[in-house]
């Protein structure tokens, strides 16, 4: 499969979400909001996480209302980019989906050449974005927002066992399932189960997405690199929920805790990401802070746009 150059005309068509359109971009899919400011002050490119894809229309609406053009990328083997024979979200190194992020950033920079570009990356997408920018430089990206980046997982016997035996398994049997089970977090979010959000349960599965050896090995390798320090040359906003908890149907605080990643690891490792790092802690936030209850969600979105207003360079000659 050949990938288009940034100057190539993208084949835009109607998206699965009203008010958006999509275009194939190599192995990935670029999505953009049709609504846009008359004179954008910047552009934001959203990157999803594991067992995830872009469906957060309200994120786009908020950013557009604050003067930002909005794009999102569904990475290879995920969401809109998932093909019939794909193993969902499979990767052997974060550089694989990292290539999709770089290509999307290049395409967006070509489409929006007069305004600065920020990445908004969630969970494993945040980990992938960090390593891409560290290994290959920021390129067109001038600021990075991390929504609950997957810098560490809550400890469990399955993860500890995987850390000991994983390198051999990943090398010899990369598709081996090392962890599986329902995602009570995703189950709780969905409107069918009393949650606030509608999403395609084939692309974000409440029954969970099995963790493959190759994927987990790639994640742990990337996490070790983050722990060693990255020193990114662009400003970074790191956001996390105030509390972590168990991903269990018996947890009464599924709607006010991060039950997916280690929130303490996020705070501990954030200073190692670069010289200009800000931390935003959101009380009562959930793993995807954009999907939190109204008050924490408003705090998060306001915090992001307030930070972007200072972190991104001003558009020359524009009073937007």
Helices and strands as residue ranges (DSSP letters): E 13-14, E 20-25, E 28-33, E 42-47, H 57-65, E 68-74, G 79-81, H 94-111, E 117-122, H 124-136, E 141-147, H 157-172, E 177-179, H 184-189, G 191-193, E 211-212, H 213-228, E 235-241, H 263-270, E 277-282, G 289-291, H 294-311
